[in-house]
């Protein structure tokens, strides 16, 4: 896991630390001053995904290619695309 600055962290999706969070999915973290006092720091974890990663993509051919599988039909896949 790599430490990044608070400014760099603005480009990444924060990890939601609920009771089921998997901390191993975090790629980055930041340390910031805590409201509890100057001797404390708050840790925030971030995923490798970028915020607004696909924003502004208006070129021809933008879309998604997908492959879906379901346990109820083993060995069968649906492949397709959307734009």
N, CA, C and O atoms as CSV, one atom per row, in Angstrom:
chain,resi,resn,atom,element,x,y,z
A,1,UNK,N,N,0.854,-1.166,0.000
A,1,UNK,CA,C,0.000,0.000,0.000
A,1,UNK,C,C,0.905,1.236,0.000
A,1,UNK,O,O,1.928,1.283,0.683
A,2,UNK,N,N,0.497,2.224,-0.781
A,2,UNK,CA,C,1.330,3.406,-0.970
A,2,UNK,C,C,0.681,4.632,-0.334
A,2,UNK,O,O,-0.522,4.852,-0.474
A,3,UNK,N,N,1.482,5.420,0.358
A,3,UNK,CA,C,0.986,6.668,0.935
A,3,UNK,C,C,0.984,7.740,-0.147
A,3,UNK,O,O,1.960,7.894,-0.880
A,4,UNK,N,N,-0.127,8.485,-0.242
A,4,UNK,CA,C,-0.234,9.578,-1.200
A,4,UNK,C,C,-0.638,10.841,-0.450
A,4,UNK,O,O,-1.074,10.783,0.699
A,5,UNK,N,N,-0.490,11.972,-1.110
A,5,UNK,CA,C,-0.870,13.242,-0.489
A,5,UNK,C,C,-2.388,13.408,-0.551
A,5,UNK,O,O,-3.070,12.710,-1.301
A,6,UNK,N,N,-2.894,14.323,0.231
A,6,UNK,CA,C,-4.335,14.594,0.229
A,6,UNK,C,C,-4.766,15.119,-1.138
A,6,UNK,O,O,-5.869,14.817,-1.592
A,7,UNK,N,N,-3.916,15.895,-1.796
A,7,UNK,CA,C,-4.230,16.405,-3.131
A,7,UNK,C,C,-4.289,15.259,-4.150
A,7,UNK,O,O,-5.177,15.240,-5.003
A,8,UNK,N,N,-3.374,14.326,-4.070
A,8,UNK,CA,C,-3.405,13.171,-4.982
A,8,UNK,C,C,-4.636,12.315,-4.722
A,8,UNK,O,O,-5.197,11.740,-5.655
A,9,UNK,N,N,-5.060,12.223,-3.473
A,9,UNK,CA,C,-6.197,11.384,-3.093
A,9,UNK,C,C,-7.507,11.867,-3.704
A,9,UNK,O,O,-8.453,11.087,-3.824
A,10,UNK,N,N,-7.579,13.122,-4.087
A,10,UNK,CA,C,-8.803,13.657,-4.695
A,10,UNK,C,C,-9.138,12.960,-6.004
A,10,UNK,O,O,-10.273,13.045,-6.471
A,11,UNK,N,N,-8.175,12.274,-6.606
A,11,UNK,CA,C,-8.378,11.600,-7.882
A,11,UNK,C,C,-8.796,10.141,-7.726
A,11,UNK,O,O,-9.052,9.470,-8.726
A,12,UNK,N,N,-8.871,9.632,-6.486
A,12,UNK,CA,C,-9.170,8.221,-6.266
A,12,UNK,C,C,-10.441,8.040,-5.438
A,12,UNK,O,O,-10.844,8.934,-4.694
A,13,UNK,N,N,-11.062,6.874,-5.578
A,13,UNK,CA,C,-12.295,6.537,-4.863
A,13,UNK,C,C,-11.931,6.057,-3.462
A,13,UNK,O,O,-11.149,5.118,-3.315
A,14,UNK,N,N,-12.500,6.701,-2.414
A,14,UNK,CA,C,-12.198,6.252,-1.048
A,14,UNK,C,C,-12.838,4.897,-0.750
A,14,UNK,O,O,-13.908,4.577,-1.268
A,15,UNK,N,N,-12.179,4.118,0.081
A,15,UNK,CA,C,-12.696,2.824,0.517
A,15,UNK,C,C,-13.703,3.065,1.623
A,15,UNK,O,O,-13.397,3.735,2.610
A,16,UNK,N,N,-14.901,2.525,1.468
A,16,UNK,CA,C,-15.950,2.652,2.480
A,16,UNK,C,C,-15.640,1.679,3.610
A,16,UNK,O,O,-15.694,0.463,3.421
A,17,UNK,N,N,-15.324,2.202,4.758
A,17,UNK,CA,C,-14.918,1.353,5.884
A,17,UNK,C,C,-16.118,0.987,6.754
A,17,UNK,O,O,-16.201,1.403,7.910
A,18,UNK,N,N,-17.032,0.220,6.205
A,18,UNK,CA,C,-18.122,-0.301,7.024
A,18,UNK,C,C,-17.659,-1.602,7.674
A,18,UNK,O,O,-16.491,-1.973,7.558
A,19,UNK,N,N,-18.546,-2.275,8.337
A,19,UNK,CA,C,-18.157,-3.484,9.066
A,19,UNK,C,C,-17.730,-4.629,8.157
A,19,UNK,O,O,-17.117,-5.588,8.625
A,20,UNK,N,N,-18.044,-4.544,6.861
A,20,UNK,CA,C,-17.687,-5.612,5.925
A,20,UNK,C,C,-16.558,-5.205,4.982
A,20,UNK,O,O,-16.293,-5.903,4.003
A,21,UNK,N,N,-15.896,-4.096,5.259
A,21,UNK,CA,C,-14.848,-3.591,4.366
A,21,UNK,C,C,-13.652,-4.546,4.340
A,21,UNK,O,O,-13.253,-5.109,5.359
A,22,UNK,N,N,-13.108,-4.702,3.159
A,22,UNK,CA,C,-11.914,-5.524,2.971
A,22,UNK,C,C,-10.734,-4.590,2.746
A,22,UNK,O,O,-10.532,-4.098,1.636
A,23,UNK,N,N,-9.964,-4.350,3.779
A,23,UNK,CA,C,-8.857,-3.397,3.736
A,23,UNK,C,C,-7.794,-3.806,2.723
A,23,UNK,O,O,-7.006,-2.968,2.285
A,24,UNK,N,N,-7.763,-5.078,2.348
A,24,UNK,CA,C,-6.758,-5.525,1.376
A,24,UNK,C,C,-7.033,-4.971,-0.023
A,24,UNK,O,O,-6.153,-5.012,-0.883
A,25,UNK,N,N,-8.238,-4.454,-0.259
A,25,UNK,CA,C,-8.559,-3.857,-1.555
A,25,UNK,C,C,-7.986,-2.449,-1.698
A,25,UNK,O,O,-7.947,-1.904,-2.801
A,26,UNK,N,N,-7.545,-1.862,-0.596
A,26,UNK,CA,C,-6.991,-0.509,-0.641
A,26,UNK,C,C,-5.628,-0.520,-1.310
A,26,UNK,O,O,-4.806,-1.399,-1.047
A,27,UNK,N,N,-5.390,0.453,-2.173
A,27,UNK,CA,C,-4.112,0.585,-2.856
A,27,UNK,C,C,-3.308,1.755,-2.284
A,27,UNK,O,O,-2.077,1.742,-2.299
A,28,UNK,N,N,-4.031,2.782,-1.771
A,28,UNK,CA,C,-3.379,3.992,-1.281
A,28,UNK,C,C,-3.955,4.373,0.083
A,28,UNK,O,O,-5.018,3.894,0.479
A,29,UNK,N,N,-3.233,5.244,0.793
A,29,UNK,CA,C,-3.758,5.816,2.028
A,29,UNK,C,C,-3.191,7.210,2.217
A,29,UNK,O,O,-2.137,7.555,1.682
A,30,UNK,N,N,-3.923,8.008,2.997
A,30,UNK,CA,C,-3.455,9.340,3.369
A,30,UNK,C,C,-3.488,9.467,4.884
A,30,UNK,O,O,-4.242,8.775,5.567
A,31,UNK,N,N,-2.672,10.348,5.384
A,31,UNK,CA,C,-2.694,10.743,6.788
A,31,UNK,C,C,-3.025,12.218,6.822
A,31,UNK,O,O,-2.409,13.019,6.119
A,32,UNK,N,N,-4.000,12.576,7.642
A,32,UNK,CA,C,-4.381,13.982,7.758
A,32,UNK,C,C,-4.548,14.330,9.230
A,32,UNK,O,O,-4.847,13.454,10.042
A,33,UNK,N,N,-4.359,15.601,9.585
A,33,UNK,CA,C,-4.501,16.011,10.980
A,33,UNK,C,C,-5.895,15.681,11.513
A,33,UNK,O,O,-6.895,15.862,10.817
A,34,UNK,N,N,-5.949,15.206,12.725
A,34,UNK,CA,C,-7.214,14.824,13.342
A,34,UNK,C,C,-7.761,15.958,14.197
A,34,UNK,O,O,-7.013,16.798,14.697
A,35,UNK,N,N,-9.078,15.966,14.355
A,35,UNK,CA,C,-9.718,16.946,15.232
A,35,UNK,C,C,-9.512,16.594,16.698
A,35,UNK,O,O,-9.837,17.390,17.579
A,36,UNK,N,N,-8.973,15.402,16.966
A,36,UNK,CA,C,-8.752,14.966,18.346
A,36,UNK,C,C,-7.524,15.620,18.978
A,36,UNK,O,O,-7.338,15.549,20.193
A,37,UNK,N,N,-6.700,16.247,18.170
A,37,UNK,CA,C,-5.523,16.917,18.716
A,37,UNK,C,C,-4.344,16.798,17.786
A,37,UNK,O,O,-4.354,15.994,16.854
A,38,UNK,N,N,-3.303,17.614,18.042
A,38,UNK,CA,C,-2.152,17.642,17.133
A,38,UNK,C,C,-1.335,16.353,17.136
A,38,UNK,O,O,-0.587,16.108,16.190
A,39,UNK,N,N,-1.453,15.534,18.158
A,39,UNK,CA,C,-0.686,14.293,18.206
A,39,UNK,C,C,-1.389,13.149,17.473
A,39,UNK,O,O,-0.849,12.046,17.396
A,40,UNK,N,N,-2.592,13.399,16.933
A,40,UNK,CA,C,-3.366,12.360,16.245
A,40,UNK,C,C,-3.407,12.632,14.747
A,40,UNK,O,O,-3.350,13.780,14.305
A,41,UNK,N,N,-3.507,11.551,13.977
A,41,UNK,CA,C,-3.710,11.656,12.536
A,41,UNK,C,C,-4.812,10.670,12.130
A,41,UNK,O,O,-4.919,9.574,12.680
A,42,UNK,N,N,-5.611,11.081,11.172
A,42,UNK,CA,C,-6.650,10.210,10.628
A,42,UNK,C,C,-6.113,9.524,9.375
A,42,UNK,O,O,-5.425,10.141,8.561
A,43,UNK,N,N,-6.433,8.253,9.234
A,43,UNK,CA,C,-6.034,7.482,8.063
A,43,UNK,C,C,-7.260,7.286,7.181
A,43,UNK,O,O,-8.323,6.887,7.658
A,44,UNK,N,N,-7.104,7.571,5.889
A,44,UNK,CA,C,-8.155,7.326,4.905
A,44,UNK,C,C,-7.572,6.421,3.836
A,44,UNK,O,O,-6.465,6.658,3.352
A,45,UNK,N,N,-8.315,5.381,3.466
A,45,UNK,CA,C,-7.859,4.416,2.470
A,45,UNK,C,C,-8.573,4.659,1.144
A,45,UNK,O,O,-9.729,5.082,1.114
A,46,UNK,N,N,-7.865,4.385,0.048
A,46,UNK,CA,C,-8.405,4.621,-1.286
A,46,UNK,C,C,-8.189,3.405,-2.175
A,46,UNK,O,O,-7.194,2.690,-2.057
A,47,UNK,N,N,-9.162,3.191,-3.077
A,47,UNK,CA,C,-9.052,2.138,-4.078
A,47,UNK,C,C,-8.187,2.625,-5.237
A,47,UNK,O,O,-7.873,3.813,-5.318
A,48,UNK,N,N,-7.801,1.724,-6.127
A,48,UNK,CA,C,-7.011,2.123,-7.289
A,48,UNK,C,C,-7.858,2.823,-8.342
A,48,UNK,O,O,-7.313,3.431,-9.264
A,49,UNK,N,N,-9.208,2.746,-8.219
A,49,UNK,CA,C,-10.098,3.367,-9.206
A,49,UNK,C,C,-10.060,4.886,-9.092
A,49,UNK,O,O,-10.023,5.442,-7.994
A,50,UNK,N,N,-10.070,5.533,-10.229
A,50,UNK,CA,C,-10.057,6.992,-10.265
A,50,UNK,C,C,-11.483,7.537,-10.240
A,50,UNK,O,O,-12.409,6.911,-10.755
A,51,UNK,N,N,-11.642,8.694,-9.642
A,51,UNK,CA,C,-12.922,9.393,-9.613
A,51,UNK,C,C,-13.196,9.920,-11.014
A,51,UNK,O,O,-12.287,10.423,-11.673
A,52,UNK,N,N,-14.431,9.813,-11.474
A,52,UNK,CA,C,-14.841,10.307,-12.799
A,52,UNK,C,C,-13.927,9.798,-13.907
A,52,UNK,O,O,-13.567,10.547,-14.814
A,53,UNK,N,N,-13.564,8.555,-13.834
A,53,UNK,CA,C,-12.620,7.955,-14.766
A,53,UNK,C,C,-13.094,8.043,-16.216
A,53,UNK,O,O,-12.280,8.201,-17.125
A,54,UNK,N,N,-14.388,7.944,-16.435
A,54,UNK,CA,C,-14.913,7.918,-17.795
A,54,UNK,C,C,-15.651,9.191,-18.172
A,54,UNK,O,O,-16.304,9.239,-19.214
A,55,UNK,N,N,-15.559,10.202,-17.357
A,55,UNK,CA,C,-16.256,11.463,-17.603
A,55,UNK,C,C,-15.690,12.157,-18.845
A,55,UNK,O,O,-14.475,12.220,-19.037
A,56,UNK,N,N,-16.575,12.667,-19.668
A,56,UNK,CA,C,-16.151,13.434,-20.819
A,56,UNK,C,C,-15.770,12.615,-22.042
A,56,UNK,O,O,-15.249,13.167,-23.011
A,57,UNK,N,N,-16.016,11.327,-22.021
A,57,UNK,CA,C,-15.678,10.480,-23.182
A,57,UNK,C,C,-16.833,10.546,-24.174
A,57,UNK,O,O,-17.859,9.892,-23.986
A,58,UNK,N,N,-16.665,11.321,-25.208
A,58,UNK,CA,C,-17.743,11.518,-26.181
A,58,UNK,C,C,-17.372,11.032,-27.572
A,58,UNK,O,O,-18.038,11.391,-28.544
A,59,UNK,N,N,-16.346,10.241,-27.690
A,59,UNK,CA,C,-15.908,9.773,-28.993
A,59,UNK,C,C,-16.810,8.650,-29.485
A,59,UNK,O,O,-17.488,7.986,-28.700
A,60,UNK,N,N,-16.806,8.449,-30.804
A,60,UNK,CA,C,-17.552,7.333,-31.373
A,60,UNK,C,C,-16.988,6.027,-30.834
A,60,UNK,O,O,-15.774,5.889,-30.687
A,61,UNK,N,N,-17.847,5.083,-30.543
A,61,UNK,CA,C,-17.392,3.780,-30.073
A,61,UNK,C,C,-17.274,3.661,-28.568
A,61,UNK,O,O,-16.908,2.601,-28.062
A,62,UNK,N,N,-17.581,4.740,-27.830
A,62,UNK,CA,C,-17.546,4.607,-26.383
A,62,UNK,C,C,-18.600,3.601,-25.950
A,62,UNK,O,O,-19.726,3.644,-26.446
A,63,UNK,N,N,-18.271,2.722,-25.062
A,63,UNK,CA,C,-19.214,1.741,-24.578
A,63,UNK,C,C,-18.519,0.691,-23.747
A,63,UNK,O,O,-17.355,0.837,-23.372
A,64,UNK,N,N,-19.248,-0.367,-23.467
A,64,UNK,CA,C,-18.739,-1.453,-22.636
A,64,UNK,C,C,-18.922,-2.773,-23.356
A,64,UNK,O,O,-19.964,-3.012,-23.967
A,65,UNK,N,N,-17.935,-3.613,-23.288
A,65,UNK,CA,C,-18.040,-5.004,-23.712
A,65,UNK,C,C,-18.165,-5.821,-22.438
A,65,UNK,O,O,-17.410,-5.600,-21.491
A,66,UNK,N,N,-19.102,-6.760,-22.393
A,66,UNK,CA,C,-19.301,-7.527,-21.170
A,66,UNK,C,C,-19.445,-9.013,-21.450
A,66,UNK,O,O,-19.851,-9.430,-22.534
A,67,UNK,N,N,-19.098,-9.796,-20.436
A,67,UNK,CA,C,-19.301,-11.246,-20.441
A,67,UNK,C,C,-19.948,-11.587,-19.111
A,67,UNK,O,O,-19.389,-11.287,-18.055
A,68,UNK,N,N,-21.097,-12.199,-19.147
A,68,UNK,CA,C,-21.841,-12.545,-17.936
A,68,UNK,C,C,-21.956,-14.059,-17.793
A,68,UNK,O,O,-22.090,-14.781,-18.781
A,69,UNK,N,N,-21.902,-14.522,-16.562
A,69,UNK,CA,C,-22.089,-15.944,-16.264
A,69,UNK,C,C,-23.016,-16.054,-15.059
A,69,UNK,O,O,-23.090,-15.140,-14.238
A,70,UNK,N,N,-23.708,-17.158,-14.962
A,70,UNK,CA,C,-24.593,-17.385,-13.825
A,70,UNK,C,C,-24.436,-18.825,-13.346
A,70,UNK,O,O,-24.303,-19.729,-14.170
A,71,UNK,N,N,-24.448,-19.059,-12.041
A,71,UNK,CA,C,-24.316,-20.421,-11.520
A,71,UNK,C,C,-25.467,-21.344,-11.933
A,71,UNK,O,O,-25.310,-22.565,-11.946
A,72,UNK,N,N,-26.628,-20.758,-12.271
A,72,UNK,CA,C,-27.773,-21.595,-12.635
A,72,UNK,C,C,-27.615,-22.233,-14.025
A,72,UNK,O,O,-28.330,-23.179,-14.355
A,73,UNK,N,N,-26.688,-21.720,-14.835
A,73,UNK,CA,C,-26.426,-22.292,-16.157
A,73,UNK,C,C,-24.914,-22.438,-16.343
A,73,UNK,O,O,-24.302,-21.652,-17.066
A,74,UNK,N,N,-24.318,-23.425,-15.703
A,74,UNK,CA,C,-22.868,-23.583,-15.796
A,74,UNK,C,C,-22.411,-23.786,-17.235
A,74,UNK,O,O,-23.052,-24.486,-18.019
A,75,UNK,N,N,-21.297,-23.161,-17.558
A,75,UNK,CA,C,-20.722,-23.317,-18.887
A,75,UNK,C,C,-21.350,-22.433,-19.947
A,75,UNK,O,O,-20.902,-22.445,-21.094
A,76,UNK,N,N,-22.377,-21.664,-19.599
A,76,UNK,CA,C,-23.006,-20.764,-20.568
A,76,UNK,C,C,-22.650,-19.329,-20.210
A,76,UNK,O,O,-22.626,-18.953,-19.038
A,77,UNK,N,N,-22.373,-18.529,-21.245
A,77,UNK,CA,C,-21.988,-17.136,-21.051
A,77,UNK,C,C,-22.780,-16.264,-22.006
A,77,UNK,O,O,-23.132,-16.678,-23.111
A,78,UNK,N,N,-23.049,-15.059,-21.560
A,78,UNK,CA,C,-23.646,-14.066,-22.440
A,78,UNK,C,C,-22.582,-13.020,-22.714
A,78,UNK,O,O,-22.003,-12.458,-21.785
A,79,UNK,N,N,-22.323,-12.759,-23.981
A,79,UNK,CA,C,-21.368,-11.739,-24.362
A,79,UNK,C,C,-22.099,-10.662,-25.139
A,79,UNK,O,O,-22.971,-10.958,-25.957
A,80,UNK,N,N,-21.747,-9.430,-24.886
A,80,UNK,CA,C,-22.411,-8.352,-25.586
A,80,UNK,C,C,-21.678,-7.039,-25.395
A,80,UNK,O,O,-20.579,-6.984,-24.843
A,81,UNK,N,N,-22.322,-5.981,-25.870
A,81,UNK,CA,C,-21.763,-4.651,-25.695
A,81,UNK,C,C,-22.905,-3.646,-25.534
A,81,UNK,O,O,-24.054,-3.925,-25.878
A,82,UNK,N,N,-22.574,-2.516,-25.023
A,82,UNK,CA,C,-23.530,-1.420,-24.880
A,82,UNK,C,C,-22.808,-0.123,-25.171
A,82,UNK,O,O,-21.613,0.006,-24.906
A,83,UNK,N,N,-23.527,0.828,-25.709
A,83,UNK,CA,C,-22.910,2.122,-25.964
A,83,UNK,C,C,-23.810,3.265,-25.559
A,83,UNK,O,O,-23.436,4.428,-25.709
